[in-house]
Amino acid sequence: MHITLAPMEGVVDHLMRDMLTQVGGFDLCVTEFVRVVQTKLPKKVFYRLCPELHHGGLTPAGVPVKVQLLGQHPEWMAENALTAIELGSHGIDINFGCPAKTVNKSQGGAVLLQYPDMLYKIVKAVRDAVPIEHAVTAKIRLGFNDTLLALENADAIYQAGASSLAIHARTKRDGYRPPAYWPWIAKIKATVDMPLVANGEIWSAADATLCQEQSQCTNLMLGRGALALPNLAKSIKINEAPMSWEALKLLLIHYSGYEIYGDKGRYYPNRIKQWLSYLKIQYPEAESLFTQIRKLNNAKDIVDVLQKN
Ligand SMILES: Cc1cc2nc3c(=O)[nH]c(=O)nc-3n(C[C@H](O)[C@H](O)[C@H](O)COP(=O)(O)O)c2cc1C
C-alpha cells in the first residue's frame, strides 16, 4: 500500500510535510498548488512553495515531494512543469479539484471538470514536455456540479498519458460534506487502465479499510485525517496506537517555526491555530490549548504556553 500526504493550501507546507513524514507512514507528498498564469514563473516561486527542491526534492525524512500546478493554459502548464522538474520535483501533479473561482481571468482546478477536452489538452501538454521517467499525475473531484462527466474526465486524463490519478470522491458542489463516494472510484477503475489513488474522508484505519473495499483501490491519499491524527498513515499500515499528546506538543513547537525563524515567524502562529482546529477532532487537549493561544500572534509566546502545558 502506498500512502500520499494530500496537498493542502495554507496547511500542508514544508514544515508540516517535514513533521508528518518524520512521524512516518507516508510514501509521497504533494505541494500546495503553484498557480500558473500566462508566464514562465521564476524559480523562487517553486522554491518558496517547495523548499525541499534545495535538497533533492526530499523531505528531511527522505520522502519525495511532487510539485502541484494549477492553471488552464496547456503551454504554460507545460513550460512551468518543466521548470519544476529541472529544479528536482519528483514528478508533476495537476490540480483539477480546487474549488476556487476564476482568478485573474485564469481558470484552473475544479472548474475545468466541466471541460474534458481541456483536461486532455493540459495533461497531454505537460506529459509531452516532461521527460517520461518523471510521473505526471492529476487530482480530480467527481465533477463540478454533478458526476455526469466523471468517467469522461478520467478517460481524458488517461488518454492524455497520465501516470496515475488521485480521486477526491466528491463533486465541487459537495464541498467537504461527508460522505465521500468511494464506490465511484471503483466505477472509474473499471473504465481506465491507470493506477488510481483514493482520497476523501479517511479519518481512521477502519475508514481506510472500508475505502479500499468500496473503491477497489489499494493506494490512498490522506488530508485532514492526517492533520487530526499525525500518525494516521502508520495506524493504517502497521496498526500503530494514536500518538500521545506529549509527543504532539513537540511537533507543535517545531511547527511554531520558532526554532527556525525566531520571533520573525509571524506567519506560523496562524498556521498553528489552523492545525489545532484539526487536532481538536482527535485530541481534547487541543481545544484548551487553542483557547490559550487564540489571541497570541508571535511564535515565542506560543512556544512558552506549549512548554508550560
Ligand atoms: C484547507 C485545504 C486546502 C486544500 N488545498 C488543496 C490543494 O492545494 N490542492 C489540491 O489538490 N487539493 C487541496 N485540498 C483538497 C485535499 O487535498 C483533499 O483532496 C481533501 O481535503 C479531501 O481529503 P481528506 O478528506 O483526506 O481531507 C485542500 C483541502 C483543504 C481542506
The ligand as an SDF file (V2000), in Angstrom:
LIG
                    3D

 31 33  0  0  0  0  0  0  0  0999 V2000
   -7.5320   23.6850    3.6160 C   0  0  0  0  0  0  0  0  0  0  0  0
   -7.4700   22.7760    2.4110 C   0  0  0  0  0  0  0  0  0  0  0  0
   -6.5920   23.0790    1.3900 C   0  0  0  0  0  0  0  0  0  0  0  0
   -6.5170   22.2620    0.2440 C   0  0  0  0  0  0  0  0  0  0  0  0
   -5.6280   22.5690   -0.7470 N   0  0  0  0  0  0  0  0  0  0  0  0
   -5.5190   21.7430   -1.8350 C   0  0  0  0  0  0  0  0  0  0  0  0
   -4.5500   21.9840   -2.8450 C   0  0  0  0  0  0  0  0  0  0  0  0
   -3.7570   22.9400   -2.7850 O   0  0  0  0  0  0  0  0  0  0  0  0
   -4.5190   21.1280   -3.8970 N   0  0  0  0  0  0  0  0  0  0  0  0
   -5.3760   20.0580   -4.0060 C   0  0  0  0  0  0  0  0  0  0  0  0
   -5.3120   19.3180   -4.9960 O   0  0  0  0  0  0  0  0  0  0  0  0
   -6.2750   19.7930   -3.0490 N   0  0  0  0  0  0  0  0  0  0  0  0
   -6.3610   20.6020   -1.9770 C   0  0  0  0  0  0  0  0  0  0  0  0
   -7.2570   20.2920   -0.9840 N   0  0  0  0  0  0  0  0  0  0  0  0
   -8.0370   19.0420   -1.0560 C   0  0  0  0  0  0  0  0  0  0  0  0
   -7.3000   17.9030   -0.3240 C   0  0  0  0  0  0  0  0  0  0  0  0
   -6.0880   17.5730   -0.9610 O   0  0  0  0  0  0  0  0  0  0  0  0
   -8.1660   16.6340   -0.2480 C   0  0  0  0  0  0  0  0  0  0  0  0
   -8.4990   16.2480   -1.5500 O   0  0  0  0  0  0  0  0  0  0  0  0
   -9.4500   16.8480    0.5540 C   0  0  0  0  0  0  0  0  0  0  0  0
   -9.1930   17.5170    1.7620 O   0  0  0  0  0  0  0  0  0  0  0  0
  -10.1700   15.5270    0.8360 C   0  0  0  0  0  0  0  0  0  0  0  0
   -9.3280   14.6400    1.5400 O   0  0  0  0  0  0  0  0  0  0  0  0
   -9.4420   14.4520    3.1450 P   0  0  0  0  0  0  0  0  0  0  0  0
  -10.8990   14.0940    3.4340 O   0  0  0  0  0  0  0  0  0  0  0  0
   -8.4750   13.3490    3.4500 O   0  0  0  0  0  0  0  0  0  0  0  0
   -9.0840   15.7700    3.7630 O   0  0  0  0  0  0  0  0  0  0  0  0
   -7.3560   21.1160    0.1440 C   0  0  0  0  0  0  0  0  0  0  0  0
   -8.2260   20.8120    1.2000 C   0  0  0  0  0  0  0  0  0  0  0  0
   -8.3020   21.6250    2.3130 C   0  0  0  0  0  0  0  0  0  0  0  0
   -9.2540   21.2530    3.4370 C   0  0  0  0  0  0  0  0  0  0  0  0
  1  2  1  0
  2  3  1  0
  2 30  2  0
  3  4  2  0
  4  5  1  0
  4 28  1  0
  5  6  2  0
  6  7  1  0
  6 13  1  0
  7  8  2  0
  7  9  1  0
  9 10  1  0
 10 11  2  0
 10 12  1  0
 12 13  2  0
 13 14  1  0
 14 15  1  0
 14 28  1  0
 15 16  1  0
 16 17  1  0
 16 18  1  0
 18 19  1  0
 18 20  1  0
 20 21  1  0
 20 22  1  0
 22 23  1  0
 23 24  1  0
 24 25  2  0
 24 26  1  0
 24 27  1  0
 28 29  2  0
 29 30  1  0
 30 31  1  0
M  END
$$$$
